[in-house]
Amino acid sequence: MKRTFFCLLLTLGVFGAQPVAAQAAGTEITASGSGSVSLPPDMATISAAVETNAENANDAIAQNNARYERIVAALAGEGVSRSDITLSYYNVNYNPRPQVMPPNPTGERYGYTVSRNFSVKVRKIGSAGRVSDACIAAGATAINGVTFGLSNPASARGEATQKAVAEARANAQAVAAAAGLQISSIKSIELGAGGAAPAPMMRVAAANAPTEFDQSNVNVTVFVTVVFLAGP
């Protein structure tokens, strides 16, 4: 009997402790916040392309390779390392010549077309215009875009995160105060990051002058959703 009585008391003690633990958890308040940091960019990325066409596949590939190597050599003269030139797309396409040519040719190319897209990271941001010009002069058939960014965005992202969490806490504290509560701790944080690179504006001073880009600041934005715990 004594043994049975002891087990019964232990069982009652365990079940009796559950409401206390639930009560200690507190009231959940979910709040959102955002933080932004605006900094001048210190690097640029140029997206360029080389396209060649020939009746023979080997000829089209050889021409494309030769042009690309000329571009790499020209960029080295502008201080761009080969490791900062990255292939992003490569395609070989065949378009057979029709047996009967259309009466009104539209300029369509037949045979093998080799397309190569690559990006160039420019660490001296003031050289972005000259690097773009060097690509075209050495044989690139297109400049598909120029974007500006930060070489080390971690610091800016950390500062933006601090601002976002501070805003979420302020929002939660306002809700807690209205309900007669106080923030006690944080249960969870959900982090989301976003940011928009500025669109460059092209500026040409005069005929035959090098291309120049006017860039605006880079905005690093972080969004957070925080679940706070509050109590009396």
HELIX and SHEET records of a PDB file:
HELIX    1   1 LYS A    2  ALA A   25  1                                  24    
HELIX    2   2 ALA A   57  GLY A   77  1                                  21    
HELIX    3   3 ARG A   82  ASP A   84  5                                   3    
HELIX    4   4 ILE A  125  SER A  127  5                                   3    
HELIX    5   5 ALA A  128  ALA A  138  1                                  11    
HELIX    6   6 ALA A  154  ALA A  178  1                                  25    
SHEET    1   A 3 THR A  27  LEU A  39  0                                        
SHEET    2   A 3 VAL A 218  GLY A 231 -1                                        
SHEET    3   A 3 GLN A 182  ALA A 196 -1                                        
SHEET    1   B 4 ILE A  85  ASN A  95  0                                        
SHEET    2   B 4 GLY A 111  VAL A 122 -1                                        
SHEET    3   B 4 MET A  43  ALA A  54 -1                                        
SHEET    4   B 4 ALA A 142  GLY A 149 -1                                        
SHEET    1   C 2 MET A 201  ARG A 203  0                                        
SHEET    2   C 2 GLU A 212  ASP A 214 -1                                        
END                                                                             
